Amino acid sequence: MNTERIQTEDNDEIDLLLLASDFLKTVRTYWKLVLFLLCIIFVGYTGYTYLTYSPLYQSEATFTVETSVSENGSYGFYYSSDTADQLSKTFPYILESNYFKSVLLQNLDTQTLNGTLSAETVSDSNMVTMRVESSNAEDAFNILNTALSIYPQTARFVLGETQFHIINEPILATSPYNQPSILKTVGMGLLIGIAVPFVVVGLIAFFKKSARTLEQMNKITNLKCIAMLPKVTFKARRKKMMTTISIMDRKVSFDYKENIRSMRIRLERLLEKENGKVVMISSTISSEGKSTISVNLAESLVSTGKKVVLIDGDVRKPSLAKMLNVSDSLGLHELVQNKENLLNKITFLSDQFAFIGNHTAIKNPIEVLTDTNLENFMEELKKYFDVIIMDTAPAGIFQDAYEFQHITDFILFVVKYDEVPLQKIQETLTGFHQDHRHMAYVFNEYTQTLNDYGYGKYRYGYYKYPKESVS
């Protein structure tokens, strides 16, 4: 396996259309999380806004500053840009000086100032706006009036003799100036509540490294893809019923059936080259569709006249008996231990189609996996059947598939579209033998445009296989 090529994926160009598709799919997948985050953030933001709200009152006055320009005490305006610039720089400085603050506190007869004092000067003019903010309306009003009265005295050493010409008198505030707007708060809460979940979803979609294209798979493995099976949907029903996807079902699309047939033809050619009969089917995790593919591959082979036996090798969680509606049959472990009169013990679904498996899970599957009679058992089956298909447990979770390799002629690995991280797939594949002539993979539920592996462009719905029917 090519175990290093995945590291180069970060250097690939970003496919914006694929990213947009991933984003929408992620939203559909995590819509409950998106809704939950939206509600939590909205309630949290609006609640925090009102719980932490502290009313502030504001008093302000606008005036012009006049300074002495003659010895007889007459005053003139700051018309020149130089004097206006000096005023804009020195006025805030004087307000922040310790001397001004000490005089202000002394006149207010208090130890601390319950408010903040600021001033703004209009550019290239002698117009000033002085503003006081406080949690108490009367304090704001008193602080501003006191500041206006003491400023000329405290600024005398910097600006000389000054006096104010009031344009807008200070007014006692009757309501907080920072009272929150319900409409604005609700709107901001909704905006943040929508933005944050969508950013999270966008990051998930951007950094998602699941298998979605052949190019991505080519970077983690040199295996060939022999089929790209489209997603199958069924019409919605009032009562949810478990529906097994079968090429024998007329409700299953022609496209899916044709892709199964194409996969079967390619697999037959590969088996003929190696003179093989035993096909093992596995995947990285459950729910990738390997059991469904096993059944449909067997049915497709039977339709060509071949004698096929399908073995449920997932002895930990057997599912094929339920899919095939078989109620009374012997499992792999029972037949391996007693293979006399083998054909009489195997369940035949038709003259050409046999099945080995039941509904009972094995508590200790190691006994089956390491049974010395297993290889002889498979040789006996080869005498009677043209193709032997074994559905195994997910190789990314259990070691069963690796243990079955010595009795297998060909391995078909199932990769469900956009389901498993590429790194996890790569790690699972490294456990199999390195001979690529005896192994290939199939893309299941592929929703992108199909190329020469499929038939046309498919965009299917969002039906999910029941867990029992897809392994």
C-alpha positions in Angstrom: 0.0 0.0 0.0 1.1 3.5 -0.6 1.3 4.8 3.0 2.9 8.1 2.5 1.0 9.7 -0.3 -1.9 10.8 2.0 0.4 13.4 3.5 0.5 15.3 0.2 -3.3 15.9 0.3 -2.9 19.2 2.1 -1.2 20.6 -0.9 -4.1 19.9 -3.3 -6.2 22.7 -4.8 -9.5 23.3 -3.1 -12.5 22.2 -5.2 -15.0 24.9 -4.3 -18.0 23.0 -5.7 -17.0 20.0 -3.7 -16.5 22.1 -0.6 -20.0 23.7 -1.1 -21.5 20.3 -1.5 -19.7 19.1 1.6 -20.9 22.1 3.5 -24.6 21.5 2.6 -24.3 17.8 3.4 -22.7 18.6 6.7 -25.5 21.0 7.5 -28.0 18.3 6.7 -26.1 15.8 8.8 -25.6 18.1 11.8 -28.8 20.1 11.5 -29.8 19.2 15.1 -26.4 20.5 16.3 -26.8 23.7 14.2 -30.3 24.3 15.7 -29.1 23.5 19.2 -26.1 25.9 18.9 -28.4 28.6 17.4 -30.8 28.4 20.3 -28.1 28.2 23.0 -26.1 31.1 21.5 -29.3 33.2 21.0 -30.6 32.6 24.5 -27.1 33.0 26.0 -26.4 36.3 24.2 -29.7 37.9 24.9 -29.6 36.7 28.5 -26.1 37.9 29.0 -26.9 41.3 27.5 -29.8 41.9 29.9 -28.2 40.3 33.0 -25.0 42.3 32.6 -26.8 45.5 31.6 -25.8 48.5 33.7 -27.6 51.8 33.0 -25.4 54.8 32.3 -26.5 58.4 32.2 -24.8 61.1 30.2 -24.5 64.8 30.5 -22.7 66.9 27.9 -22.1 70.5 27.0 -20.8 72.2 23.9 -18.9 75.4 24.0 -16.2 77.6 22.5 -13.0 78.5 24.2 -11.7 82.1 24.3 -8.3 83.1 25.4 -6.7 86.4 26.4 -4.9 88.1 23.6 -4.1 91.5 25.2 -2.9 93.0 28.4 -6.2 94.9 29.1 -8.0 91.6 29.5 -10.0 91.4 26.3 -10.5 88.0 24.7 -10.4 86.6 21.2 -11.3 83.4 19.5 -8.9 80.7 18.3 -9.2 81.2 14.6 -5.7 80.1 13.5 -5.0 76.5 12.9 -2.0 76.5 15.2 -3.9 77.6 18.2 -6.8 75.3 17.4 -4.3 72.4 17.1 -2.8 73.4 20.5 -6.3 73.4 22.0 -7.1 69.9 20.7 -4.0 68.5 22.2 -3.9 70.2 25.5 -7.6 70.1 26.4 -7.8 66.3 26.9 -4.4 66.3 28.6 -5.6 68.8 31.2 -8.7 66.8 31.9 -6.6 63.7 32.6 -4.0 65.5 34.8 -3.8 64.7 38.5 -4.1 68.4 39.4 -7.4 68.8 37.6 -8.8 65.6 39.1 -7.7 66.6 42.6 -9.4 70.1 42.2 -12.5 68.4 40.8 -12.8 65.9 43.7 -12.2 68.7 46.2 -15.0 70.8 44.7 -17.4 67.8 44.6 -16.4 67.0 48.2 -15.9 63.3 47.5 -13.0 60.8 47.5 -13.9 59.0 44.3 -15.3 60.1 41.0 -18.5 58.3 40.1 -18.2 58.8 36.4 -15.8 59.3 33.5 -15.0 62.7 31.9 -14.0 63.2 28.3 -13.8 66.0 25.7 -13.8 66.2 22.0 -12.6 69.2 19.9 -13.8 70.0 16.5 -10.9 70.0 14.0 -9.5 73.4 13.1 -11.7 75.2 15.6 -12.1 76.2 19.2 -15.3 74.3 19.7 -15.3 71.7 22.4 -17.8 69.1 23.6 -17.3 67.9 27.2 -19.1 64.8 28.3 -19.6 62.9 31.5 -20.9 59.3 31.8 -22.1 57.9 35.2 -24.3 55.3 36.7 -26.2 58.1 38.4 -27.8 60.9 36.4 -27.3 63.6 39.1 -23.6 62.7 39.5 -23.1 63.1 35.8 -24.8 66.5 35.8 -22.8 67.7 38.9 -19.5 66.5 37.6 -19.9 68.2 34.3 -21.0 71.6 35.8 -18.1 71.5 38.3 -15.6 70.6 35.5 -16.8 73.5 33.5 -16.4 75.9 36.4 -12.9 74.8 37.4 -11.3 74.2 34.0 -10.3 77.9 33.3 -8.5 78.0 36.6 -6.6 74.7 36.2 -5.7 75.4 32.6 -4.4 78.8 33.2 -0.7 77.6 33.4 -1.0 75.9 30.0 -3.4 78.0 27.9 -3.3 81.2 29.8 -6.5 83.1 30.8 -9.5 81.4 29.2 -13.3 81.5 29.4 -16.1 79.4 27.9 -18.9 80.5 25.7 -21.6 77.9 26.2 -23.5 76.8 23.1 -25.4 73.8 24.6 -26.1 73.9 28.3 -25.7 70.7 30.4 -29.0 68.9 31.0 -29.9 66.4 33.7 -30.5 63.1 32.0 -33.9 61.4 32.6 -33.1 58.0 31.1 -30.0 55.9 30.4 -28.4 56.6 27.1 -27.2 53.0 26.8 -30.7 51.4 27.2 -30.6 48.2 25.0 -32.9 48.0 22.1 -35.0 44.8 22.0 -35.0 44.7 18.2 -31.2 45.2 18.0 -30.5 42.7 20.8 -32.7 40.0 19.3 -31.2 40.7 15.8 -27.7 40.5 17.0 -28.4 37.3 19.0 -29.9 35.7 15.9 -27.0 36.8 13.7 -24.4 35.4 16.1 -26.5 32.3 16.7 -26.6 31.6 13.0 -23.0 32.6 12.2 -21.3 30.5 14.8 -22.9 27.1 13.9 -22.3 27.7 10.2 -18.7 28.6 10.8 -18.3 25.4 12.8 -20.0 23.4 10.0 -17.8 25.1 7.5 -14.7 24.1 9.3 -15.9 20.5 9.6 -16.6 20.5 5.9 -13.2 22.1 5.0 -11.1 19.8 7.1 -13.1 16.7 6.4 -10.8 14.0 5.0 -13.3 11.2 4.1 -13.2 9.3 0.9 -15.1 11.1 -1.8 -13.2 10.9 -5.1 -11.0 8.4 -6.9 -8.2 10.9 -6.8 -8.3 10.9 -3.0 -8.2 7.1 -2.9 -5.3 7.0 -5.4 -3.3 8.9 -2.8 -3.7 6.3 -0.1 -3.7 3.0 -2.1 -2.7 1.6 -5.5 -5.7 -0.7 -5.5 -8.1 -0.5 -8.5 -11.7 0.6 -8.2 -13.9 -2.0 -10.0 -17.2 -0.3 -9.3 -18.9 2.9 -8.2 -22.4 1.9 -7.0 -25.0 4.7 -6.8 -27.1 5.4 -3.8 -30.5 3.7 -3.8 -33.6 5.3 -2.5 -37.1 4.1 -1.9 -40.3 6.1 -1.8 -41.2 7.2 1.7 -43.8 5.2 3.6 -45.9 6.0 6.5 -44.6 3.1 8.4 -40.8 2.6 8.4 -40.0 -0.9 7.1 -36.7 -2.5 6.7 -36.0 -2.7 3.0 -33.2 -4.9 1.7 -31.6 -3.6 -1.5 -31.6 -6.5 -4.0 -31.1 -6.5 -7.8 -34.0 -9.0 -7.9 -36.4 -6.3 -6.5 -38.1 -4.4 -9.3 -38.2 -1.3 -7.1 -34.4 -1.0 -7.2 -33.2 1.3 -9.9 -31.8 0.1 -13.2 -28.7 2.1 -12.7 -27.8 0.2 -9.5 -28.4 -3.1 -11.2 -26.2 -2.2 -14.1 -23.4 -1.2 -11.8 -23.7 -4.4 -9.9 -23.5 -6.3 -13.2 -20.4 -4.3 -14.3 -18.8 -5.1 -11.0 -19.5 -8.8 -11.4 -18.0 -8.9 -14.9 -14.8 -7.2 -13.7 -14.6 -9.5 -10.7 -15.1 -12.6 -12.9 -12.2 -11.5 -15.2 -9.9 -11.0 -12.2 -10.8 -14.4 -10.8 -10.3 -16.1 -14.1 -6.8 -14.7 -14.4 -5.8 -16.1 -11.0 -7.9 -19.2 -11.3 -9.6 -18.2 -8.0 -13.0 -19.0 -6.5 -13.1 -17.5 -3.0 -14.0 -13.8 -2.7 -13.8 -12.2 0.7 -15.7 -8.9 1.2 -14.9 -6.5 4.0 -14.8 -2.8 4.9 -13.3 -0.4 7.4 -16.4 0.0 9.6 -19.9 -1.2 9.8 -22.7 0.4 7.8 -20.6 0.8 4.6 -22.8 -1.7 2.7 -20.6 -4.8 2.4 -23.3 -7.3 3.3 -25.7 -5.7 0.8 -23.0 -5.9 -1.9 -22.2 -9.5 -0.9 -25.8 -10.6 -1.4 -26.2 -8.7 -4.7 -22.9 -10.0 -6.1 -24.0 -13.5 -5.3 -27.4 -13.0 -6.9 -25.7 -11.5 -10.0 -23.4 -14.4 -10.3 -26.2 -16.9 -9.9 -28.1 -15.2 -12.7 -25.3 -16.2 -15.1 -25.6 -19.8 -14.3 -22.8 -20.1 -11.8 -23.1 -22.2 -8.6 -22.5 -19.8 -5.7 -22.3 -20.2 -2.0 -22.6 -17.1 0.2 -21.0 -17.4 3.7 -21.7 -15.1 6.6 -18.2 -14.8 8.0 -19.2 -12.1 10.4 -19.7 -14.5 13.2 -19.7 -11.7 15.8 -22.8 -10.0 14.3 -24.4 -12.2 11.6 -26.9 -10.4 9.4 -27.2 -12.2 6.1 -29.7 -14.8 7.3 -32.1 -11.9 8.2 -31.5 -10.2 4.8 -32.2 -13.4 2.9 -35.1 -14.3 5.2 -33.6 -17.6 6.2 -34.8 -18.9 9.5 -33.2 -22.4 9.8 -29.7 -22.9 8.7 -26.3 -23.9 10.0 -23.5 -21.4 10.6 -19.9 -21.5 9.5 -18.6 -22.7 12.9 -21.0 -25.7 12.9 -20.1 -26.9 9.4 -16.4 -26.4 9.8 -16.4 -28.8 12.8 -18.5 -31.4 11.0 -18.2 -31.3 7.2 -19.4 -34.8 6.5 -22.2 -34.9 4.0 -21.6 -31.2 3.5 -24.1 -30.6 0.7 -26.9 -32.1 2.8 -26.2 -29.6 5.6 -25.9 -26.5 3.5 -29.1 -24.4 3.0 -29.9 -24.0 -0.7 -32.0 -21.0 -1.7 -32.2 -22.3 -5.2 -30.5 -24.9 -7.3 -27.5 -22.6 -7.9 -27.5 -20.5 -4.8 -26.5 -21.8 -1.3 -26.1 -20.1 2.0 -24.0 -20.7 5.1 -25.0 -18.7 8.2 -27.6 -18.2 10.9 -28.8 -15.7 13.4 -26.6 -16.8 16.3 -23.5 -14.7 17.2 -20.4 -16.6 18.4 -19.1 -15.6 21.8 -15.6 -16.8 21.1 -14.9 -16.2 17.3 -11.2 -17.0 17.7 -12.1 -20.7 17.7 -13.6 -20.3 14.3 -10.9 -18.1 12.9 -8.1 -20.4 14.0 -9.8 -23.7 13.4 -7.4 -26.0 11.6 -10.3 -27.5 9.6 -11.2 -24.2 8.0 -8.9 -24.5 5.1 -10.0 -28.1 4.3 -13.6 -26.9 4.6 -13.0 -24.3 1.9 -11.3 -26.8 -0.4 -14.4 -29.0 -0.1 -16.7 -26.1 -1.0 -14.5 -25.5 -4.1 -15.4 -28.9 -5.4 -19.1 -28.1 -5.6 -19.3 -24.3 -6.2 -17.9 -22.0 -8.9 -17.7 -19.0 -6.6 -17.5 -18.7 -2.8 -18.4 -15.3 -1.3 -17.5 -14.6 2.3 -18.9 -11.6 4.1 -16.6 -10.7 7.1 -16.6 -8.4 10.0 -15.3 -4.8 9.4 -11.5 -5.0 9.2 -11.1 -1.6 10.7 -12.7 -2.8 13.9 -11.9 -6.5 14.2 -9.0 -8.7 13.0 -11.3 -11.4 11.5 -10.8 -10.4 7.9 -7.1 -10.5 8.2 -7.3 -14.0 9.7 -9.3 -15.2 6.7 -6.8 -14.1 4.1 -5.0 -17.4 3.8 -8.2 -19.1 2.6 -9.1 -16.3 0.2 -8.3 -15.9 -3.5 -9.6 -12.3 -3.9 -10.5 -9.5 -1.5 -13.1 -6.9 -2.4 -13.0 -3.9 -0.1 -16.0 -1.7 0.3 -15.6 2.1 0.7 -18.8 4.0 1.4 -18.8 7.5 -0.1 -18.0 10.3 2.4 -18.2 8.0 5.4 -14.8 7.0 6.7 -11.7 9.2 7.1 -9.0 8.5 4.5 -6.4 7.9 7.2 -8.6 5.2 8.8 -9.1 3.5 5.4 -5.4 3.5 4.8 -4.6 2.0 8.2 -7.2 -0.7 7.6 -5.8 -1.6 4.1 -2.2 -2.0 5.5 -3.4 -5.1 7.4 -4.0 -7.0 4.2 -1.4 -8.6 2.0 0.4 -6.4 -0.5 -0.5 -8.3 -3.6 -2.7 -5.9 -5.5 -3.6 -8.5 -8.1 -5.8 -10.2 -5.5 -7.5 -7.2 -4.1 -9.7 -4.3 -5.3 -12.2 -1.8 -3.9 -15.7 -0.6 -4.7 -17.1 2.8 -4.0 -20.6 2.4 -2.5 -23.4 5.0 -2.4 -21.3 7.2 -4.7 -23.2 10.5 -5.4 -20.7 12.3 -7.6 -20.8 12.2 -11.4 -20.0 8.7 -12.5 -17.4 8.2 -15.2 -16.4 5.1 -17.0 -17.0 3.0 -13.9 -20.7 3.8 -14.0 -23.6 4.9 -16.1 -24.3 8.6 -16.3 -24.8 11.2 -13.5 -26.7 10.2 -10.4 -28.0 12.5 -7.7 -29.9 10.3 -5.3 -31.8 11.1 -2.1 -31.0 10.5 1.5 -32.3 7.1 2.3 -30.1 5.2 4.7 -29.7 1.5 4.8 -31.0 -0.2 7.9 -28.1 -1.2 10.1 -29.0 -4.9 9.8 -28.8 -4.8 6.1 -25.6 -3.1 5.5 -23.2 -4.3 8.1 
